[in-house]
Amino acid sequence: MAYVVIGADRLGNINTLLEEKLDGKLIHVSGRKKKDQNYSLPQLVKGVIVFTDYINHNLAKRVKADAKKRNVPIVFAKRSVSHLECTLEQMMACQQEGCDHPCARNRSFQATV
């Protein structure tokens, strides 16, 4: 099982945060190359992380629809360690507790920072 990270040319120190928090392989797609516009999620994916600062709108819509169709959690975050960490914590809390917040029902998580 893997997590897909979409957006940003380089992950930098975000890569270490993701390796600490998530249990699985990371697949990074920059979303800036022409071939990335037709990207579809792999079959065995645990979650999707989308960096909203560095992604094409059409690709974001396509990935969101694909994740929703497969019932895969998707996270939209800015490309900063603190914002991503807050967003991931919110996603994990909603999944573990089975809370009834709108974010959990929509399977789409976004931190309000």
N, C-alpha and C positions, 0 to 999 in steps of 0.2 A: 504494500500500500504506500502511496506517495501523496505529497502535498504539492500543488502547483502554485508557483509564485509568478504573477503576471505584472509586468511593468518594471521600470527602472533598468538602466543599462548595466549597472553594477550594484550588487547588494551591500558590499562593504561589511561593516560590523553588524548589519541586520542578519546576515547569514548565521553568525554565532548564536544570536538570540533565538532564531527559528530552530536551530539544531538542539538548543537546550529545552525549549518549550514543546516541540512537536516530536512525536515518535514515528519516524518514517523518512523515506527518501524525499529530497527536495528537487523539483523540476522547475527551472527558471526559464521563462519566456520574456524577452525584453518588450515585445509588442511594438517595436519600432521598425522592424524589417518587413518588407512586403509579404514574405511568406508567412509571417506571424498573423497576418490578418485573417487567414483561413484556419487558424489553430482550433482544434477541438480537443476536449479533455480526454485523457486516457481512461480506459475502462475501470481500472482499480484506483480510484482517487479518493482520499479521505477528506480533503478540503481544498479550498481555493482562496488564495490571498491576492487581492488586486490593489496595486498602488495607484491611486487615482491621479496623482500628479503627473504620471508618465505613461499614459495609455490612450490609445485612440478610442473615441466614443463608440464606434461600431464594434470594435473588438470587445469592449467592456459589456455592451449589450448582448453580444453573441455568447460570451462566456457566462454571463448571469443567467441567460435563458437556458443554456446547457446544464448549468449546475442545478437550477430549479427543477428542470425536467428529471434529472437523476436523483434529486433530493440530497444533494451534497452541500454541506455548509460553505458559505462564501463570506469572506471578510473584505471590506473596503477600508483602506487606511491610507494615510499620508506616508511618505517615505521618510519616517523618522522612527528611531528606536522607541522613544517614549510613547508615541501615539500607537504604534503597532503593538507594544506590550500591553497597553490598556485595552485595546481592541481584542487581542487574543485572550486575555483574562476574562473579559465579558463573555466571549464565545464559549470558553470552557465552563464557566459558571452556569450559563444557561443550559448547556448540554448535560452537565452532571446533576443539577438540581431538578431538571424538568420544569423550569419556571414557565409561567404563562404570559411572559412579556411579548409584545408584538414582534420583537426581533427573533425570538425563538420560534414563533409560529411561521414567520416568513422564511426562516432558515437563512436570513441575511443579517449580518451583524455589522454595526458601525458605532464606534465610540463617540460620545459627545464630550469633547474636551474643550 
